[in-house]
Amino acid sequence: MPFVRIDALGADRDRLDALGRAVHDAMVETIGFPPDDRFQVLTGHDGVGSTLRYDNYLGIRRDDGIVYIAITMRSGRTPTRKRALYRRIAELAHAYAGTEPRNVFIVLTENESIDWSFGHGVAQYAPDATASDAADPGAEAS
């Protein structure tokens, strides 16, 4: 159930596909996601109609090979697993797409089970409404 968004400058369909595979394979290997659990938005930017901005923050010399990877997933992974994920994504992005590891920028956002609906307007990972929902001051009145 991770949701992945990848934005890459000057990326054609093949490079975007390779980057998507790199991120997915790394998540399967390091976090243990099922192989068929893939939800990705892959976007290439031509540098004219749409582009990406970057500088050399923290002394990392980036260039037009920059790739932004945003991953949203349920909370609960340890810092060790997250570090392994970041490292493996950078390794596989280099192996699959030729992206220099210095150009791989990753942000991970965590949320809770109730924050996901995979279709049919149902929160598949969260049980139906309970008394705690009724106590929620932001809940809609029936």
C-alpha angles and dihedrals in degrees: 000000000000116000111213129193119188123187119184132178115234093000122153125200094274094051092046090050091049091050091048090051091048093054093043094048091048091052091049091049101042106026099029101238115166113260092241093052099099126143112160140159110202118192129180120201121208096204092240112058091024131008146167126241126214143154135193097276114173089012094289108143105219126183140180090299088077118142124190115204120188117186124188117190142146115284125253109084119127123242088248092058091046091052090049089051093051092047093048094047090053091048094049094042087057094045097044103032106018091243113156110239090233088064095055110101114183131186121184122201121189129201140162134272094260090060094073134079117173096188145314090056090279128134093225095184095047128066121243121278115302137186088276089065090054089054091053107107089209094054118111118252115244 
